[in-house]
Amino acid sequence: MDACLIYVTTKDIVEARMIGRHLVTSRLAACVNIIDGINSIYLWNDEIQDDQEVVLIAKTSQARVPELTAEICAKHSYDCPCVVSLPITDGNPAFLSWIGEQTVQVDESEGPVI
């Protein structure tokens, strides 16, 4: 199973929790961590921005990344949300297996699809 971390920034804790809960309940992510109170400095519309944001880190399978990304973009308040996938190259085999089990895509007519 190819596991990965999805790194996302959001405007606040409310948005992060809303997106995170949606990802887990829809089985697009096995788990979501939320880190509040980060400071982001970036260039947007030719102006330097210096904002407080919240980081959301989702653990998922590579197969779910396209759908997960689309769902985040649909629910996110930003015009161009940061959604990047980082491969997990190694780790606790039992935990990586759990990610795969939790993110199995279920097709009601045919059973689980990995």
TORTI-247065 format. One record per residue (C-alpha): residue number from 1; chain; x, y, z. Coordinates in steps of 0.1 Angstrom, whole numbers, m for minus. Example, Ala and Ser with C-alpha at 12.3 -4.5 7.8 and 13.67 -1.06 7.14 Angstrom:
2
DOKE; resi; chain; u; v; w
DOKE; 1; A; 123; m45; 78
DOKE; 2; A; 137; m11; 71
This chain:
114
DOKE; resi; chain; u; v; w
DOKE; 1; A; 0; 0; 0
DOKE; 2; A; 13; 34; m10
DOKE; 3; A; 6; 57; 19
DOKE; 4; A; 10; 94; 18
DOKE; 5; A; 5; 126; 39
DOKE; 6; A; m16; 154; 25
DOKE; 7; A; m5; 188; 37
DOKE; 8; A; m32; 215; 37
DOKE; 9; A; m34; 250; 51
DOKE; 10; A; m68; 265; 61
DOKE; 11; A; m80; 299; 72
DOKE; 12; A; m90; 288; 107
DOKE; 13; A; m97; 259; 131
DOKE; 14; A; m134; 257; 121
DOKE; 15; A; m126; 252; 84
DOKE; 16; A; m98; 227; 93
DOKE; 17; A; m122; 206; 115
DOKE; 18; A; m150; 207; 89
DOKE; 19; A; m127; 195; 61
DOKE; 20; A; m110; 170; 84
DOKE; 21; A; m142; 154; 96
DOKE; 22; A; m154; 152; 60
DOKE; 23; A; m123; 134; 49
DOKE; 24; A; m124; 108; 77
DOKE; 25; A; m162; 101; 75
DOKE; 26; A; m160; 97; 37
DOKE; 27; A; m130; 74; 42
DOKE; 28; A; m108; 96; 20
DOKE; 29; A; m84; 98; 50
DOKE; 30; A; m77; 74; 78
DOKE; 31; A; m67; 102; 102
DOKE; 32; A; m63; 140; 102
DOKE; 33; A; m41; 160; 124
DOKE; 34; A; m48; 197; 129
DOKE; 35; A; m21; 222; 140
DOKE; 36; A; m34; 256; 150
DOKE; 37; A; m15; 289; 151
DOKE; 38; A; 10; 287; 123
DOKE; 39; A; 22; 319; 107
DOKE; 40; A; 24; 319; 68
DOKE; 41; A; 42; 345; 48
DOKE; 42; A; 36; 344; 11
DOKE; 43; A; 31; 365; m21
DOKE; 44; A; m5; 367; m33
DOKE; 45; A; m18; 392; m59
DOKE; 46; A; 17; 409; m59
DOKE; 47; A; 15; 416; m22
DOKE; 48; A; 33; 400; 7
DOKE; 49; A; 8; 383; 30
DOKE; 50; A; 15; 375; 67
DOKE; 51; A; m13; 355; 80
DOKE; 52; A; m23; 331; 108
DOKE; 53; A; m34; 298; 94
DOKE; 54; A; m41; 262; 105
DOKE; 55; A; m24; 232; 91
DOKE; 56; A; m43; 200; 84
DOKE; 57; A; m23; 168; 77
DOKE; 58; A; m43; 139; 64
DOKE; 59; A; m30; 103; 62
DOKE; 60; A; m43; 84; 32
DOKE; 61; A; m35; 60; 4
DOKE; 62; A; m21; 72; m29
DOKE; 63; A; m52; 59; m47
DOKE; 64; A; m75; 83; m28
DOKE; 65; A; m54; 114; m35
DOKE; 66; A; m72; 127; m66
DOKE; 67; A; m107; 124; m50
DOKE; 68; A; m94; 138; m16
DOKE; 69; A; m78; 168; m34
DOKE; 70; A; m110; 175; m53
DOKE; 71; A; m131; 173; m21
DOKE; 72; A; m108; 196; m3
DOKE; 73; A; m108; 222; m31
DOKE; 74; A; m146; 220; m32
DOKE; 75; A; m150; 227; 5
DOKE; 76; A; m121; 251; 10
DOKE; 77; A; m126; 289; 13
DOKE; 78; A; m94; 298; m6
DOKE; 79; A; m94; 304; m44
DOKE; 80; A; m62; 283; m47
DOKE; 81; A; m58; 261; m15
DOKE; 82; A; m25; 244; m7
DOKE; 83; A; m30; 207; m11
DOKE; 84; A; 1; 187; m16
DOKE; 85; A; 8; 150; m13
DOKE; 86; A; 40; 137; 3
DOKE; 87; A; 49; 100; 0
DOKE; 88; A; 55; 79; 31
DOKE; 89; A; 86; 58; 23
DOKE; 90; A; 88; 38; 55
DOKE; 91; A; 73; 35; 89
DOKE; 92; A; 54; 12; 113
DOKE; 93; A; 40; m16; 89
DOKE; 94; A; 9; m20; 112
DOKE; 95; A; 1; 17; 110
DOKE; 96; A; 6; 19; 73
DOKE; 97; A; m16; m12; 69
DOKE; 98; A; m43; 6; 90
DOKE; 99; A; m42; 36; 67
DOKE; 100; A; m49; 13; 38
DOKE; 101; A; m77; m5; 56
DOKE; 102; A; m94; 28; 66
DOKE; 103; A; m92; 44; 31
DOKE; 104; A; m106; 15; 11
DOKE; 105; A; m130; 28; m14
DOKE; 106; A; m163; 10; m12
DOKE; 107; A; m184; 4; m43
DOKE; 108; A; m218; m6; m31
DOKE; 109; A; m224; m28; m61
DOKE; 110; A; m191; m47; m61
DOKE; 111; A; m177; m45; m25
DOKE; 112; A; m144; m29; m14
DOKE; 113; A; m120; m15; m40
DOKE; 114; A; m85; m7; m30
